[in-house]
Amino acid sequence: MTSPPLLSVFIPTYNGESFVREAIESVLDNGIADIEIIVVDDASTDGTVAIVESIPHPAIRLARNPRNLGVVATRRRGAALLRGRYIALLDQDDIAVEGRFQAQIERLETTGGPDIVGGAIEYFGDRSGLKQFFAGDAEIRSALLFNASMAHPAVCMKGSLLRDGVIAYSIEAGPAADYALWVDAMIGGLRLENLDRVVTRYRRHAGSMTTAYIDQMIACARPIRRRVAGLYFPEFAEAELA
């Protein structure tokens, strides 16, 4: 077993043959030499696995689920495979912007810096645009009362957080598991931050999770939002929290 790398980049995938090569190559082209790319395939039925296996780079490690588990269970499984001092998240259909990982690692290594750092995202594909998030820890915590104030595929964090279960993906939270993850981080006293620059290009298309599961995502976010409201306003009755 080689020594742990500086950075693990985690890409879960399912039937991602149209996009996964571009996602992986955006990581390889990002200028970090001491890296591993962990791709966990959720029993794809298309050419995803063949495409990943065709990319000749020693940093890539492919794990395959024996059956389709869903994205949250796949992320939970993948967390145990990540050996890096830092862990970056990327989805199969997104692109890491040049310089992203170096900038995020520098912030994580800063004395008094964050435990988890995200950044802005640039939409492309069926929709274009820019989405920025609150930068500071206090602002992010306040925004969690309403929604996930960090973009999941734009996040880099200290590796022990996911690997050692300090925070973990919640199966019960379904497609809002990223929102629940940041809330757990807040409750655990972790420091959150967003860079004021684009770190990920976020592809919008009909098959993306944001598009395909938007109604379910909204429904799953409600109990998480109520949980945060209960933390911020403990004197409220249940009807007031609702």
TARA-V873588 format. One record per residue. N is the residue number from 1. RES is the residue in one letter. SS is DSSP state (hx for helix, st for strand, lp for the rest). D_FIRST is the distance of its C-alpha to the first C-alpha in Angstrom with 2 decimals. Layout:
{{N/RES/SS/D_FIRST} {N/RES/SS/D_FIRST}}
This chain:
{{1/M/lp/0.00} {2/T/lp/3.77} {3/S/lp/6.58} {4/P/lp/8.62} {5/P/lp/11.26} {6/L/lp/14.90} {7/L/st/16.02} {8/S/st/15.29} {9/V/st/18.30} {10/F/st/19.16} {11/I/st/21.62} {12/P/st/23.02} {13/T/st/25.24} {14/Y/lp/28.08} {15/N/lp/30.45} {16/G/lp/29.58} {17/E/lp/30.19} {18/S/lp/32.78} {19/F/lp/30.65} {20/V/hx/26.87} {21/R/hx/26.50} {22/E/hx/28.43} {23/A/hx/26.35} {24/I/hx/23.03} {25/E/hx/24.74} {26/S/hx/26.15} {27/V/hx/22.69} {28/L/hx/21.63} {29/D/lp/24.99} {30/N/lp/24.69} {31/G/lp/23.61} {32/I/lp/20.26} {33/A/lp/17.79} {34/D/lp/14.78} {35/I/st/14.53} {36/E/st/13.11} {37/I/st/15.84} {38/I/st/15.57} {39/V/st/18.55} {40/V/st/19.67} {41/D/st/22.62} {42/D/lp/25.28} {43/A/lp/26.67} {44/S/lp/28.38} {45/T/lp/31.39} {46/D/lp/31.67} {47/G/lp/29.67} {48/T/hx/26.98} {49/V/hx/24.06} {50/A/hx/25.38} {51/I/hx/25.69} {52/V/hx/22.13} {53/E/hx/20.89} {54/S/lp/23.36} {55/I/lp/21.91} {56/P/lp/20.04} {57/H/lp/17.44} {58/P/lp/13.65} {59/A/lp/13.52} {60/I/st/14.95} {61/R/st/13.37} {62/L/st/16.19} {63/A/st/16.75} {64/R/st/20.20} {65/N/lp/22.47} {66/P/lp/24.39} {67/R/lp/27.55} {68/N/lp/28.85} {69/L/lp/28.12} {70/G/lp/29.50} {71/V/hx/28.02} {72/V/hx/27.83} {73/A/hx/26.00} {74/T/hx/23.62} {75/R/hx/22.96} {76/R/hx/22.46} {77/R/hx/19.87} {78/G/hx/18.04} {79/A/hx/18.03} {80/A/lp/15.51} {81/L/lp/12.95} {82/L/lp/13.38} {83/R/lp/10.88} {84/G/lp/13.15} {85/R/lp/15.53} {86/Y/st/18.16} {87/I/st/18.75} {88/A/st/21.37} {89/L/st/23.27} {90/L/lp/24.94} {91/D/lp/26.90} {92/Q/lp/27.01} {93/D/lp/30.46} {94/D/lp/30.15} {95/I/st/29.40} {96/A/st/27.69} {97/V/lp/30.25} {98/E/lp/29.50} {99/G/lp/28.50} {100/R/hx/27.73} {101/F/hx/24.23} {102/Q/hx/25.17} {103/A/hx/28.29} {104/Q/hx/26.66} {105/I/hx/23.90} {106/E/hx/26.72} {107/R/hx/28.66} {108/L/hx/25.85} {109/E/lp/25.36} {110/T/lp/29.12} {111/T/lp/30.52} {112/G/lp/32.25} {113/G/lp/30.81} {114/P/lp/29.80} {115/D/lp/26.95} {116/I/st/27.30} {117/V/st/28.82} {118/G/st/30.29} {119/G/st/32.99} {120/A/st/35.72} {121/I/st/35.44} {122/E/st/37.52} {123/Y/st/38.80} {124/F/st/39.26} {125/G/st/40.18} {126/D/lp/42.97} {127/R/lp/43.49} {128/S/lp/43.10} {129/G/st/43.16} {130/L/st/41.35} {131/K/st/40.28} {132/Q/lp/39.74} {133/F/lp/38.89} {134/F/lp/39.99} {135/A/lp/38.02} {136/G/lp/38.29} {137/D/hx/36.95} {138/A/hx/40.48} {139/E/hx/41.50} {140/I/hx/38.42} {141/R/hx/39.02} {142/S/hx/42.66} {143/A/hx/41.91} {144/L/lp/39.74} {145/L/lp/43.09} {146/F/lp/43.72} {147/N/lp/40.53} {148/A/lp/36.86} {149/S/lp/37.17} {150/M/lp/33.77} {151/A/lp/32.71} {152/H/hx/29.53} {153/P/hx/28.16} {154/A/hx/29.00} {155/V/lp/26.96} {156/C/st/24.07} {157/M/st/23.15} {158/K/st/21.17} {159/G/hx/17.89} {160/S/hx/18.54} {161/L/hx/21.76} {162/L/hx/20.59} {163/R/hx/17.26} {164/D/lp/19.10} {165/G/lp/22.26} {166/V/lp/24.52} {167/I/lp/25.88} {168/A/lp/25.44} {169/Y/lp/27.01} {170/S/lp/30.16} {171/I/lp/31.04} {172/E/lp/34.63} {173/A/lp/34.83} {174/G/hx/34.30} {175/P/hx/34.50} {176/A/hx/35.22} {177/A/hx/31.81} {178/D/hx/31.03} {179/Y/hx/34.33} {180/A/hx/33.50} {181/L/hx/30.12} {182/W/hx/31.93} {183/V/hx/34.57} {184/D/hx/32.07} {185/A/hx/30.60} {186/M/hx/34.17} {187/I/hx/34.97} {188/G/lp/31.86} {189/G/lp/33.15} {190/L/lp/30.55} {191/R/lp/31.91} {192/L/st/32.27} {193/E/st/33.22} {194/N/st/33.89} {195/L/st/34.06} {196/D/st/37.44} {197/R/st/36.10} {198/V/st/34.97} {199/V/st/31.21} {200/T/st/31.14} {201/R/st/33.52} {202/Y/st/34.23} {203/R/st/35.53} {204/R/st/38.52} {205/H/lp/39.40} {206/A/lp/40.92} {207/G/lp/37.69} {208/S/lp/35.85} {209/M/hx/35.17} {210/T/hx/37.51} {211/T/hx/40.28} {212/A/hx/39.82} {213/Y/lp/39.37} {214/I/hx/41.42} {215/D/hx/43.90} {216/Q/hx/41.28} {217/M/hx/39.39} {218/I/hx/42.63} {219/A/hx/43.40} {220/C/hx/39.99} {221/A/hx/40.27} {222/R/hx/43.57} {223/P/hx/42.37} {224/I/hx/39.66} {225/R/hx/42.40} {226/R/hx/44.62} {227/R/hx/41.96} {228/V/hx/41.77} {229/A/hx/45.58} {230/G/hx/45.72} {231/L/hx/43.57} {232/Y/hx/45.73} {233/F/lp/49.05} {234/P/lp/48.88} {235/E/lp/52.68} {236/F/lp/52.96} {237/A/lp/54.01} {238/E/hx/52.06} {239/A/hx/54.59} {240/E/hx/54.27} {241/L/hx/50.48} {242/A/lp/50.91}}
